[in-house]
Amino acid sequence: MHRRLPQVRVRRRLAQLLVIFVAVTGLLVLRLVWVQLVNGAFYRQEAENQRLRYMPVPPQRGEILDRNGETLATSISTDAVLAIPAQVSDPARTAVQLAPLLGEDPAVLLEKLSNRRVSSVWLARRLPVEVGRQIRELQLPGIQLIDRPERFYPNGPLAAQVLGIAGIDNQGLEGLELYYDQVLRGKPGRVLQERDAQNRNIPGGERRFVAPEDGRTLVLTLDRVIQYVAERELAAGVQAAQAERGVFIAVDPQTGEILANAVYPSYDPNNYASFLAEQRRNRAITDQYEPGSTFKIITGAASLAEGVVRPDESFFDPGFLTVDGETIHCVKPGGHGSLDFTRATEVSCNVVYAQLSLYRLGPQRFYEYLRAFGFGQRTGVDFPGEATGLIPSPGRIRWGANVAWATAGFGQGVAVTPLQMVMAASAIANGGRLYKPRYVKEIRDVEGRVVERFEPEVVRQVIPAPAAQEYARILRSVVVNGSGGRADLPGYRVAGKTGTAEVAEGGRYTDKRVASFLGFAPVDDPRILGIVVLYNVGARPAYGGTWAAPVFRAIMEDVLPYLGVRPRLEETATGNQGQSGQVSAEQGPQPGTPAELTVPNVRNFPVDEAISRITEAGLAYQLLGEGEVVLEQLPQPGASVPSGTAVNLYLDGLASSPQTLATVKVPDLTDLGVRQAAVELAELDLQLRIFGSGAAVRQDPAPGTLLRRGETVTVWFEPPGATGNSP
């Protein structure tokens, strides 16, 4: 007999079932609300994405032009191969057919073509024209050729380190391409096509086209012509100096606009993968180095601005300066003797400039001027990867502080970039204004309309205009009478400063040298200012005046006329030309030559070239010492002397002879007879060169000048009662 369940238990179970039913129904309703209302937009978009397939339409990357509208970077059309795995009917056969054309492994292609988890996959981004034609002829299902823009640099290596590179995905990777990537890139478009569940086009289905937004155009401050000349001459200069590499950067000192930026060796951005990354670096911005004597322009200009020195103020250089027990040597063995500040700049005297930075200015004031000129900080140039440089800070040098501040006065123990040097020098050339440097002049839209223009930006007034003008005149004298003679360009009034710096590695200086020249022209109205830096010069002697200065001259020789600067007649160190031909030291005045000639500047000239200039001026010469380059000369450049006068040429190897290191002071020979003057000089181991007879009325060099033993003193004699018309 079956026992019937109590009525209460039945009702309880029914109630439980009802609760479960209601709960499940509630959950389903909540889920439906969540799907339809809360995430409705998301799922509608997902459904649309499954129904609509899109093909990317890349934008045209903006062009890069020089300041005159010449194209430096543009985009050209190339074919790219896109595969849609869902449409590939035979992946294995398709892979075999494409592999030899694309240069790919068939197995790798098969894996890409069989991957149904992705809607599309790129097989190649950049195809030669012929390969694209062959793939089109195959008419492979699921394989599409897409017209894609490719970056093209029509001038090849020209300004390569400045322009940088753009990748295959229309993305800037280096240089200006990277810095202005958002401006140049534009916005991509797309084509949308309605498809069925098998990913087939639906006839008459929905089709949408979203047009791309092309990138904007950059107009640079660079001038293609100046850039070409700079790269050509820099390459020749690096090879002549047997240097590892070189940099030239030039600006308009009146605006801060960068006119040229050359780096050698260069590379071809159209094939950048074939070159090392360091070869693509813009060393004018990213690399820092010890500037050597070009840094003296900062010390000198600051000293004039502070009134702690005058152009005609006298100094004495014994050849060394002792600071806290350390000896700082001058570049000239035995020193330059008595000289004024202008002369100290002409011959690049370390001793004088060390005194200015350490004693006249003092660490605190000197540091403030270094910061004001822009050192130890970024210039703010529109370029990625700018270095800050390194300068000492007062009170933060643990040992040898005074020595550090003394050597900083002539550019040792500091680190700068070439860009920092040209911007600081521009403040001297333009009357004391420090500008912010720029590579980009304006930005234009696709219609060619200017949407943004960058005006010259003055950062600060660094020094008063009179001080800047005075030091600019001194820098002109460096070229006419001093170490920068090989940069002189008659008619254009070039001003500048040479530099030769030791390279420090592992905390100590090596035998490697950096040779440089910083200059501008014309001195009274500068149109261009630039610096040549040659790294690790192999030729000896590795002087900036010997190797970097000629590079600067060669560039200016083409650039200044191009800028419309007309040469003007002026007296130059080489202005008086006498009878050509070699004149020996024993020969006197030649018939038919002028009575008075100007001694040319041959400092830092190779011996052969120096001899040529001396003899072309109608003068004799005498070589003292051994070497390949003229270190010093006597009489001084610009001196007026009778035709046939012998110019003593002291060679760079002279310093290797211990006898030549000893110096003697030239006595006052006024009113002495020839015999008495000869005896006076003979006692000092000095030679006498005689013009005329009677009593001494004039001598060169002047009394008190320090000479090495064996050097010559030229003396002019006149009979008693003569009219005094001697030169």
Sequence and secondary structure as in RCSB ss.txt:
>XXXX:A:sequence
MHRRLPQVRVRRRLAQLLVIFVAVTGLLVLRLVWVQLVNGAFYRQEAENQRLRYMPVPPQRGEILDRNGETLATS
ISTDAVLAIPAQVSDPARTAVQLAPLLGEDPAVLLEKLSNRRVSSVWLARRLPVEVGRQIRELQLPGIQLIDRPE
RFYPNGPLAAQVLGIAGIDNQGLEGLELYYDQVLRGKPGRVLQERDAQNRNIPGGERRFVAPEDGRTLVLTLDRV
IQYVAERELAAGVQAAQAERGVFIAVDPQTGEILANAVYPSYDPNNYASFLAEQRRNRAITDQYEPGSTFKIITG
AASLAEGVVRPDESFFDPGFLTVDGETIHCVKPGGHGSLDFTRATEVSCNVVYAQLSLYRLGPQRFYEYLRAFGF
GQRTGVDFPGEATGLIPSPGRIRWGANVAWATAGFGQGVAVTPLQMVMAASAIANGGRLYKPRYVKEIRDVEGRV
VERFEPEVVRQVIPAPAAQEYARILRSVVVNGSGGRADLPGYRVAGKTGTAEVAEGGRYTDKRVASFLGFAPVDD
PRILGIVVLYNVGARPAYGGTWAAPVFRAIMEDVLPYLGVRPRLEETATGNQGQSGQVSAEQGPQPGTPAELTVP
NVRNFPVDEAISRITEAGLAYQLLGEGEVVLEQLPQPGASVPSGTAVNLYLDGLASSPQTLATVKVPDLTDLGVR
QAAVELAELDLQLRIFGSGAAVRQDPAPGTLLRRGETVTVWFEPPGATGNSP
>XXXX:A:secstr
      HHHHHHHHHHHHHHHHHHHHHHHHHHHIIIIISHHHHHHHHHHHHEEEEEE      EE TTS EEEEE
EEEEEEEE GGG S HHHHHHHHHHHHT  HHHHHHHHT TTSS EEEEEEE HHHHHHHHHH  TTEEEEEEEE
EE TTTTTTHHHH  B TTS B SHHHHHTHHHHH B EEEEEEB TTS B TT  EEEE  B   EEEES  HH
HHHHHHHHHHHHHHHTT SEEEEEEE TTT BEEEEEEES   GGGGGGS GGGGS HHHH  B  GGGGHHHHH
HHHHHHTS  TT EEEE SEEEETTEEEE SSTT  EEEEHHHHHHTT HHHHHHIIIIII HHHHHHHHHHTTT
TS    SSTT    B   TT  SS HHHHHHHHTTT S BB HHHHHHHHHHHHTTSEEE  BSEEEEE TTS E
EEE    EEEE S HHHHHHHHHHHHHHHHHSTTGGG  TTS  EEEEEEEEEEETTEEEEEEEEEEEEEESTTS
 SEEEEEEEES  SSS  HHHHHHHHHHHHHHHHHHHTT        TT      S   TT    TTS SEEE  
  TT BHHHHHHHHHHTT EEEEESS SBEEEEES TT EEETT EEEEEEGGGGG GGGG EEE    TT BHH
HHHHHHHTTT EEEEEESSEEEEEES TT EEETT EEEEEEE TT      
